[in-house]
Structures are given as structure tokens and as C-alpha cells.
Amino acid sequence: MIKFSDLLGDFEGLVDEVALTEEKLRVQMIKDTPAYSTIVRRWESAARMRQWINETKLELSLKFEKKVGEELKKKKELDKEKADKLAAEEKAKKEEADAEEAAKEAPKSDADPA
């Protein structure tokens, strides 16, 4: 019925006023408790602690990320060095095999004209 009457605005205002008054009473009751100052100090301390914890986690995360990045870079360099070393060894073996093959063929070519 209120919805269709001209008092809807007044009713909404009354609801808002009651809610605001209730909130003020709640806050006042909390402030009137004997442990209010202790609660506020602990709340502020906890807020500072949360901030410190988040900053510390961020610093540790960045350090860990940097350490892992450096280890990965070193591992890649070692893998590249190993690959280069293997390639050099294979190249040396191939050159040695080619030299041996050339040495075997050289006496045969000398023997043919004679």
C-alpha cells in the first residue's frame, strides 16, 4: 500500500534514518566498551603487520625470481658450452677420419702409376 501512496519518499527517508541511527548506536556501543582503545591499537598493529608481511613476501618473491632466472641462465650457458664442445669433438673426429681416409688413399694412388 505504501508503494502506491504519496508517502513512499517519506517511508524511504525513515528507513534510511533508522539504519543510520542504528549504525551510530552500534559504533557508540563499541566505543563505550572498556577495551575499545586496546582493540583499536591491536587493529592498527595488525594492519601494519599485514602491510609488512605483504612487502616482505614481495621482496622474497623478487629475490627468488631473480635467483631462479640466474640459475636458468647459467644452465643454458652450460648446455650451450656442452653442445659446442660436443660439436667440436665431432668435428675433430670427422677431420681425423677424413685424414686417415686420405692417408689410406694416398699410397694406393702412388702404387697405381708404378
Residue pairs with C-beta under 8 A, 6 or more apart in sequence:
2 8
2 11
30 36
33 39
